[in-house]
Amino acid sequence: SKGKEADYVVVIELQSGKHGFPSEKTTNPLLDALLPTPEDFEFAEERRLFYVAITRAKKRSYLVADMTTSSIFVNELIKDNYDIELNEFDITEDQKITQNFYCIKCQTGIMQPKINRKDKTTFYGCSHYSLCKHTENGCSECGSRMMRINENTSNYKACSNCTNWLPLCATCGGDMIYRKGSYGLFWGCRNYSGNDELSCQYTINSIKTPKGYKDILEISTNTKPKSSIKESNVIQEVWDDKKFTVRTDAYEYAKKLAMTKKSTVNVIEKDGYWLVELKNR
């Protein structure tokens, strides 16, 4: 029996991770050896349960998910163009962009927002914790997730919500921070720790601002630091599905498109480019 029907069904906590649905918890290989052979179709049992849940409603089913850590089942419904309504309720612009950010260390976990208990700041941790303990700080201005981009032959972290960004160390990949030395101002790696053998000594005087983001302090021994904001020329007058070869351009366009059309936007990574797709439902 599939259970009783109801006028409305609300399915909550449709999140990814080891405590999500479906659960992405990794089991011990010895335990796997004692269990029956899993079905070829991924998460087959959970898919059947999910199907039963969303088909029990006489009128409408509601799926509740945080799109920054949404379940793969929710993402599949959106990306495969199932007959669902996405804009019945007002949501923030970040929630209108359907794209998961994967852990750079384990490659399979999803970076999820968490709160530091000491200073109440936002950081992001891998959904495969404690097997993977990789964490990253959120944006220092708005707390949103920082994306990694490569531009101008340099690596950066750029906010997914505002125009804040940080350069990354060319040697170890750590965050670069603004420092003051004997000869003036410069960028130094956060992993610098004096004369320690494991200390990163990489420094640079100036770094070019990535396209579409605000200028931060220009480092120079001859001039005073200054700050200004540049307008991005990425967004055009015509709003439509577009392809981008630069990820920051894709996300900038997606945020403006979601705000202008008040609709959900997909950012889909393809082979060599990013597709920004407007969902009209």
C-alpha positions in Angstrom: 0.0 0.0 0.0 1.2 3.5 -0.8 -0.6 5.1 2.1 -3.6 7.4 2.4 -4.0 10.5 0.2 -4.3 14.1 1.4 -5.3 17.4 -0.2 -1.8 18.8 0.3 1.6 17.1 1.0 4.6 19.0 2.3 8.0 17.2 2.0 10.7 18.9 4.2 14.4 18.7 4.6 15.2 17.8 1.0 19.0 18.4 1.5 22.2 16.8 0.4 24.8 15.3 2.7 25.1 12.3 5.0 22.0 13.3 6.9 20.1 14.4 3.8 17.7 12.7 1.5 19.0 10.6 -0.1 21.7 10.0 2.5 25.2 10.3 1.1 26.8 8.7 4.1 29.7 6.5 3.2 29.5 3.0 4.7 32.4 0.9 5.8 33.6 -1.4 2.9 33.4 -4.4 5.3 29.7 -3.7 5.9 29.1 -3.3 2.2 30.5 -6.8 1.7 27.9 -8.3 4.1 24.9 -6.4 2.6 23.0 -7.5 -0.5 24.3 -6.2 -3.9 23.0 -2.7 -4.4 20.7 -1.9 -7.4 22.3 -0.5 -10.5 20.2 2.7 -10.4 21.6 5.1 -7.9 19.5 5.7 -4.7 16.8 3.4 -6.1 15.1 2.8 -2.8 15.1 6.4 -1.8 13.7 7.4 -5.3 10.8 5.0 -4.8 10.0 6.5 -1.4 10.3 10.0 -2.8 7.9 9.2 -5.6 5.3 7.9 -3.2 5.7 11.0 -1.1 5.1 13.5 -3.9 2.2 11.5 -5.5 0.0 11.3 -2.3 -1.5 14.8 -2.8 -4.9 15.3 -4.3 -4.2 18.9 -5.1 -0.6 19.9 -4.6 2.7 18.7 -3.2 5.2 21.2 -1.7 9.0 20.4 -1.6 11.0 22.4 0.9 14.7 22.7 0.3 17.6 25.2 0.7 18.9 25.5 -2.9 22.5 26.0 -1.7 22.5 22.4 -0.3 19.5 20.9 -2.2 18.9 17.2 -2.7 19.8 15.7 -6.0 16.1 14.7 -6.4 15.1 18.4 -6.3 17.9 19.4 -8.7 16.8 16.7 -11.2 13.2 17.8 -11.1 14.3 21.4 -12.0 17.0 20.6 -14.6 14.9 17.9 -16.4 12.0 20.4 -16.8 9.3 18.5 -14.9 6.0 20.2 -14.5 6.7 22.1 -11.3 6.0 25.6 -10.2 9.1 27.4 -8.8 7.9 31.0 -8.1 4.8 30.6 -6.0 6.5 32.2 -3.0 9.0 35.1 -2.6 12.6 33.9 -2.1 16.0 35.5 -2.1 18.1 35.8 -5.2 20.6 33.2 -4.1 17.8 30.6 -3.8 16.8 31.2 -7.4 20.1 30.0 -8.7 20.2 26.2 -8.8 23.9 25.1 -8.6 25.7 23.1 -6.0 29.3 23.9 -5.0 31.4 20.8 -4.6 34.3 20.4 -2.1 37.7 20.9 -3.8 39.3 18.4 -1.6 37.2 15.2 -1.9 35.4 16.3 -5.1 32.1 14.7 -4.2 30.9 16.5 -1.0 28.9 19.7 -1.2 30.0 22.8 0.7 27.2 23.6 3.2 26.8 26.8 5.3 27.6 26.6 9.0 27.9 29.1 11.9 31.1 29.5 13.9 30.0 29.2 17.6 32.7 31.6 18.8 32.4 34.6 16.6 29.0 33.8 14.9 30.6 34.2 11.4 29.5 32.0 8.4 31.8 29.4 7.0 31.3 26.4 4.7 32.1 22.8 5.5 32.0 19.6 3.4 28.9 17.5 3.6 31.1 14.4 4.0 32.4 15.5 7.4 34.0 13.8 9.3 35.6 11.8 6.5 36.4 15.1 4.8 37.2 18.1 7.1 37.7 20.7 4.5 36.2 24.2 5.3 36.2 27.6 3.7 35.4 31.0 5.1 32.3 32.8 3.8 32.3 36.3 2.3 33.6 38.8 4.8 31.0 41.3 3.6 27.8 39.3 3.3 28.6 35.8 4.5 27.7 34.1 1.2 29.8 31.3 -0.5 33.1 32.2 -2.1 33.6 30.7 -5.6 37.0 29.9 -7.0 37.8 31.4 -10.4 40.8 31.6 -12.7 41.3 34.8 -14.6 44.1 37.1 -15.7 46.5 34.1 -15.2 45.6 34.4 -11.5 43.3 32.5 -9.0 40.7 34.2 -6.9 37.9 33.6 -4.5 34.8 35.6 -5.5 31.5 36.0 -3.6 28.5 34.3 -5.2 26.2 37.1 -4.0 28.1 40.5 -3.9 31.2 41.9 -5.6 33.7 41.0 -2.9 36.7 38.9 -3.8 40.1 37.7 -2.6 43.3 36.7 -4.4 44.7 33.2 -3.9 48.3 32.3 -3.3 50.0 31.1 -6.5 52.2 28.7 -4.5 49.9 26.9 -2.0 46.4 28.1 -2.9 45.8 29.8 0.4 44.0 33.1 0.9 46.1 36.2 0.3 45.8 39.0 3.0 46.7 42.6 3.0 50.0 43.3 4.9 52.3 46.2 5.7 56.0 45.6 5.5 59.2 47.7 5.7 58.9 48.7 2.1 55.2 49.4 2.0 52.0 47.6 1.4 51.7 44.1 -0.2 49.7 40.9 -0.5 51.0 38.0 1.6 49.8 34.4 1.9 47.8 33.6 5.0 49.9 30.5 5.5 53.0 32.6 6.2 54.4 31.8 9.7 57.9 33.3 9.9 60.9 31.1 9.2 59.0 27.8 9.7 59.9 25.2 7.0 56.2 24.8 6.2 55.6 28.6 6.0 54.5 29.9 2.6 56.7 32.9 1.6 54.8 34.0 -1.5 54.1 37.7 -1.8 53.0 40.1 -4.6 52.7 43.9 -4.7 49.6 44.3 -6.9 46.8 42.0 -8.3 44.5 42.7 -11.2 40.8 42.9 -10.3 38.7 40.1 -11.9 36.1 41.2 -14.4 32.7 42.1 -13.0 34.0 42.7 -9.4 34.7 45.8 -7.5 38.3 47.1 -7.2 39.8 46.5 -3.7 42.9 48.2 -2.3 45.5 48.7 -5.0 48.9 47.8 -3.5 51.8 50.1 -4.3 54.9 51.4 -2.6 54.5 54.8 -4.2 50.8 55.5 -3.9 48.2 55.5 -1.2 45.6 52.7 -1.2 42.4 53.6 -3.0 39.1 52.0 -3.6 36.5 52.3 -6.4 33.7 50.3 -7.9 33.6 49.4 -11.6 30.4 48.6 -13.4 30.3 45.3 -15.1 29.7 45.2 -18.8 28.7 41.6 -18.8 24.9 42.1 -18.6 23.2 43.1 -21.9 19.8 44.6 -22.5 18.3 41.4 -23.9 17.5 38.8 -21.2 17.6 35.2 -22.5 19.5 31.9 -22.0 23.2 32.5 -22.5 26.5 30.7 -22.7 29.6 32.0 -20.9 33.2 30.8 -21.0 33.9 32.7 -17.7 32.1 31.4 -14.6 32.0 34.8 -12.9 30.2 36.3 -16.0 27.7 33.5 -15.8 26.8 34.1 -12.1 26.7 37.8 -12.6 24.2 37.4 -15.4 22.2 34.8 -13.4 21.8 37.1 -10.4 20.7 40.0 -12.6 18.4 37.7 -14.6 16.8 36.3 -11.4 16.3 39.8 -10.0 14.8 41.3 -13.2 12.6 38.4 -14.2 11.8 37.4 -10.6 12.2 33.8 -11.6 14.4 30.8 -10.9 17.6 30.5 -12.9 19.8 27.5 -13.5 23.6 27.7 -13.9 24.7 24.5 -15.6 28.3 23.6 -16.1 28.9 22.2 -19.6 32.0 21.0 -21.4 34.1 24.2 -21.6 31.3 26.7 -20.8 28.5 27.6 -18.4 24.9 27.8 -19.5 22.5 30.3 -17.7 18.9 29.1 -18.2 15.8 30.9 -17.2 13.0 28.8 -15.7 9.7 30.4 -16.7 7.4 28.3 -14.5 
